[in-house]
Amino acid sequence: MELLRQYVLQNSEDAFAALVARHVNLVFSAALRKTGSTAAAEEITQAVFIILARKAGRLGAGTVLSGWLYHTARLTTASYLRTQIRRAHREQEAYMQSLTDEPVTKAWQEIEPLLEDGMGRLGEKDRNAIVLRFFDGKSFQEIGAAVGSSENAAKKRVAHALEKLRKFFTKRGVHSTSAIIAGAISANSIQAAPVGLAKTISVVAMAKGAAASASTLTLIKGALKIMAWTKMKTAIVIGVCVFLAAGTVTIQQVRKPKYNPNDFQATTYPTGSPEMMQYLTNNYGHPLNYTFPITAVQLSSINGLLNQCMEVSGWRYLMDKEVAAGSVKFGCPKVYNGEEWVAAFESALQTNKPEWWVAKKNGFRRENLVLIRFPKEKTVLVLPKEKAAKYQ
């Protein structure tokens, strides 16, 4: 992180060039494994370091840079594949064979097309441990120092992460041991990037992408959207600590619906089509397993965050049309999973007096909302108290 600090504080080209030279092979290899194209991997690598140049000043002191770059490479590659209408698992079946105790070289042939997807299923701490150990070749002592833990804790973290990868591969027909998987990743995961790529990237990235090609800029835009989307998962959970402390909120459940959907504004999937939802699930796991880190209290869109609730839970929310244009404040200092994430925002709507514009009164209205759940239809009504009785 010292080189990154030099770049941020002094705008040092030498420091940034040294960063690129140190990590370019890691980023290039991750992109190459997923795309199978050297040209695509070069473009993705350039985009990743442009993103680093833009975001360098906002990375926290505890950031594991190798892990951050690897994760950004995965997201940027996902953006590339989506733009090119390619699917991550297109050629996967050809590699999947049920073998036991295979040599490392044979294991790598099966693992390679699955590795990025498997890494995507790991939490940040587990993913950083794998990157540091097998991609960067760090000792357990060095890993412990990087993540702020002991050497023994680092060993346990790596073993735990390897076991998760082994189970992931087994479910997809690749039967191997953790030791063989470790050897295969260690021996094959990093390939040398083309000569001159690091220098080219340094020049373009230092200019924050001003000299990048149109396709690279499009790729950066798509990657940043995916990164923002993964952060957006945080927004809905931030009300948990603030609002659940006030007491348990119960959502009324009604068996038989007696509402007209046309009277409400319905939520939509923020990522678009069901195909895109399936793509994100394939690459990042089921939304209920996502983790949502710390986010400060802020005023947020009711409609926008209920769209995210729908994406995570699969339930549709029908909002009073005026309420749908409203907002609510919430914030949380802890990390939660997807289920807690949804509960946080639903609680916020019922406890923190959301506000919305009422046209008839020509002014804002502030009061807690009522949520009525229809389990069979997987639908939740969101409306003011005086309108709730009609649907109960």
N, C-alpha and C positions, 0 to 999 in steps of 0.2 A: 504493500500500500504506500510505501515511501515514494516510489516513482509516481504514483497517481497523485499524491499530495503535491509533489513538485510541479506536475503538470497543471493542477488546479490553481495553485498559489502563484506560480511564476509563468504559466502558459509555456512551459518548456517543451520545445519540439524534441530535444534529445531524450527527455524523460518519456514522452509519449512513444517515440520510436523504439525505445528500449522495452516499453510495455508490449508493443506490438510484436517485436522480435521474440519476446519471452513466451507469449501466449498464442501466436498465430497458428502454430501447428495444432494446438488443441481445438481451436475454433474451426479451422479448415477440415480437420478429420471428422468432427461431429457432423458438419454439413455434407461432407463427401459420403459418409456412410448412409445418410438419409436420402440423398438425391442420386447418388451413383454417377454424378456428372462433375468433372473437374471444373468446367466453366461455371456451373451453377454454384459450386462450393466456393470458388474465388469471389463471386459476386456477393454471396451471403457473408463471407468473411469480411469483406470490405464494409458491408452494411453494419455488421456487428460492432466494428471498431468506430464507425461514425456515430453509432448510438452511444458507445462508451464516451466519446469525446463530448457529446451533447449532455450526457447525464452525469459526468464525472463529479461535478460539484455537489450532486445530490446523494451520492453513495455514502452510507453511514460508515463510521469508523470500524464497526464490527463486520463489515462486508468481506466475505471470502471472494476475492476477485476472480480466481479460477472458476469457482462455482457459479458466480454471477455471469461470467462470459459464456460458460457452457450452457447455462439456462437460457441466456439471450440468444445463443446460436440455435438452440432447439426451437425457440419461438419464431426466430427469423426464418428458419428452414420451414416451419409450418406455414408461415405466411407465403413463402415461395411456392410450396407445393399446392396450396389452395389457389393461388393466382394461376398456376399452370394446370389446374384441374387434374392434379395427380393424387393418388392415394398412397398413404404410407405403407399399406400392406399389400400392394399390388403384386409383388413377386415373392411374397413371404412364404407361400405354400411350398415353393420349390425347395426351400431350405429346411423345412421342418421334418425331422426324422426322429423316431423314438429309439435312441441309442443310449447305452450306459457305458461309463468308463471309456469314452472315446478320447483319442489324443487331443491335445490343445488345438492343433491346426484344424482338425475336423470340427471340434466344438465351436471354433470361431466362425466357420462357414455358416453354422446354424444360428449363432448368437448375433452376428453382425447386423442382419436386417431387423432384428428385434430390439437391439440395445437402446436406441433412443426412446422408443416407446416404454421400455422397462424403466429407464432412468426417469422418465416423465411421471411414473407412478410413485416414485420415492418422494418423501418429504424433503425439504431444503437441507436439513442437517445430514440426512442419509446420503443425499445426492452429493453434497459437498465432500463428504467423507470418501465416497467412491472416486470422485474427480481428483482429490488431493492424493489419494493412495495409488491409484492405478493409471491415471492420466498424467499427473504431475510427478509421480514417482517419489512422493514424500514418505519419510519414515513416520512411525506412529508418534514419535516425540514431536516431530515437526507439525503433524496434523493436530495434535493436542494444543500446541502453542498457537496455531492459526485459529482454532475455534474456541480457545479459552477453556480447555479441559485437560485432564491428566493423560499420560501416555496409555495407561490401562483403559481409561474411558474411551480413548480413540480406537483402541483395538476392538473393544466391544461394539462400538458404533459401526466400524467397517464390517465386522462379522454379521451384525444385525442387518445391515444394508445388503450384503451379499446374499443372505438367506432370503430376503425379500425378492431379489432379482432371480434367484434359483426357482422360487415358487412361481414367479411370473413366467419364466421360460418353460417350466414344466407344464403349466396350463396351456401352453401353445405348442406342445408336442416335442419340446427340446428337453431331454432328460440328461442331466449332468450333475456333478457335485459342485459345491461352492468352491473347492480348491481348483478344479479345472476351469470354472468360470473366471475365477480370479486370475489364473495364469493366462487364459485366452485374452481377457481384456487388457492385462498388463503388457502382453507381448505384441498386441495388434491394434490397439485403439488409437494410437498416435502415428500419423504418417506425415512425412515432410511436405510442407506446402511448396508450391512452385517457386523457383529462385526469382527474387525480385518482387514477390507479392507483398512482403512486409514493407518494403520501401514505398511501393505504390500506395498501399493503404495508409501509411503514415502521412503522406502528402495530402491525400484526399480527406482523411479524417480530421486533420488539423484545421482544415478549412470548413469543418462542420458539414461536409458534403456538398459544398458549393460547386465543386468541379466534378461531382459524380454524374454518371449517366442517368438518363430518364428512367431506365428500368431499375437501377439501383435505388433511386429516390422513391420509386413506387414501392419497392421491396421494403425500404426503411419505414415508409408510412404504414404499410400493412403490419410490419413487425411491431411498431409502436402501438398500433391499435390492439393487437393481441396482448401486449404487455399491459396496456391500460385496462383491458378486459379482465386480466387475471387480478389486477389490483382492485378492480371494481367489485370483485367478489368480497373484498374487505368491507365495502361501504355498508352493506346491510347488517353485518354482525356488530358494528360499533355501538349499537344501542343496548347490547346485552347487559353490561355492568351497570349502566346508568339507570336502566328501566326495570330490569328483573329484580333489582334490589327493593323496588317499591312493593313487590308482592307478586304472586302468581296471577297471570291473566288467563282466563278460560275463554276459548272461542266456542260460541254456541254451535251445536251440530244439529242439522235438520236432515231427516231422511228423504222426504219427498220435496223436490223443488217446486216452488210456486212463484217463479219470477220470469220475466221476459228479458232475455239477454240484450234485446235492442234498447232497453231502458238504461243500460250501463255502458261504460267504456271498458273493453276487455284488454287484458294484458297480451303482449306478444313477445316471442322469443327475441331478445336483443341481438343475437348472432345471426338471425335470419331463418333459413330453412331447416327442416328436420334433418336433412343430410348434413348440414354444418354442425348441428347438435351432436349427431352420431360421430362425426369426425373429431370433435373436441373431446367427447367421451372416450373414444379410442386412444387419443393421444395423451389426455390428462386425467383419465379416470372419471368415475361417476361424480357429478357435482356435489352430492351429499358427503363425499370424502374430501372435498377441498378444505384447505385451511385458510383462515382469514386473519391476517396480522393486525397489529395496533393501528388505529386511525383516530385522529382527533375529532372532537365534536364539530359538526358542520350542518348547514341547512341543505337538505337533500330533497330531490323530486320524489313525490309519492308514486307517480306513475312509473318513473324510471326504475326505482328500486323494487317495486312490485313486479316489473318485468324480470328483474334479476331473481326475485323469489320464485317466479314461475319456472325460470330456467334451472334453478337448483332443485326445487321440490317436485316439479311436474304438475303442480296444481295451477288452475287458471283463476285469476282474480278479476271479478267484475266490480268496477268502481263507480260510485255516484259520479256523474259527468263533471260536476263542479269540483268535487274532491280530487278527481284525477289530475287537475291542474295545480293542486296545492303542494305544500312542502312540509317537512318535519325536521326538527333538530335531534341528533343523537350522536353518541360517541362512546368508545369503550377502550380500556387500557389492556385488554387481554386478547388472546388468540382463541378462535373457536372453529368448529367444523361447520359443514354446510347446514346441518339440521339446526344447530344452535344459532347460526347466521339468520335463518328464516324466522325462527322464534324471536330473535332480537328485534327485527323490524316490525313483525306483527305486534309485538309488545309495545314498541314505540308508538305505533298508530293509536293504541288504546290507552296510553298513559301520559304522553308528552304534548297533548293539545296541538295537533297539526293545524295549519292555517290554510285557508283557500278563499278565493274571491267569490262573493255572492252577488250576482248581477242585480237581482231585485232590490237589494239593500245598498247597492253601490259601495260596498265596503268588504273588508276581510272578516272572516269568521274563524274563531279559534276554539276548538273543543275536541275532546277525545272521540274517536270513532268506534263503531261497532263492527265486528267481523262475524259473519254467519257462515258456517261451513256445511257443505253438502258432500259428504264422503263418497257416495256412489258416483257422483259426477266429477269428483275431484275439483270442486269449484268453491271459491270463497267470495261472499259479497262483502264489500267495504263501503260503509255508508254512515251518515250522521244518525244520532240516536232517534230523532223524531221520525225518521223514515224506516227504522229497523223493525218496528212492530208489524208493519205490513207483510214482512217476509218471514216472521217467526212462527 
